[in-house]
Amino acid sequence: MQVRFKLWLEEGGEQVFGEGIYELLLAVERLGSINQAARFLHMSYRQAWGHIQKTERRLGVKLLVRQVGGPAGGGARLTPEAEDMLRRYHSFCLDVGKSLNDLYARHFIHPADG
C-alpha cells in the first residue's frame, strides 16, 4: 500500500490554488502559450483561461503576461508571482508527502505494540 493525497489551498470555502492550476501554469511555462497548454491538458482554451482568471482574482495577483498575436504569434509567460507560487506549492506538496509517508509508516508498517 501507499499513501495518496490531493492538496489544495482554500479561503472562505473556495479553492484558491491546487493541482489543476499548478499543472496548467507548468504547461504554460513549458510551452509558452495558454492555447498549447490547454491542448496538452485536454481542455479548451476558454476553460484554461477561465481557470487562470479565477485563480488570479482569488490570489489577488497576475499569474501571466500575455503577448497577443502578431507576426511571431502570441504567447504567455509566468509572472514572478506565479513562479513563486509554483515553487512554494511544489515544496509544500513534497513536505506534506514526506510527513504523510512518515505517519503511514508509523501507523501501518511499524505500529506501536499494544
PyMOL commands that set and color helices and strands:
alter all, ss='L'
color gray80, all
select helices_A, chain A and resi 19-31+34-40+45-59+80-109
alter helices_A, ss='H'
color red, helices_A
select strands_A, chain A and resi 9-11+14-17+64-67+75-78
alter strands_A, ss='S'
color yellow, strands_A
deselect
rebuild
show_as cartoon
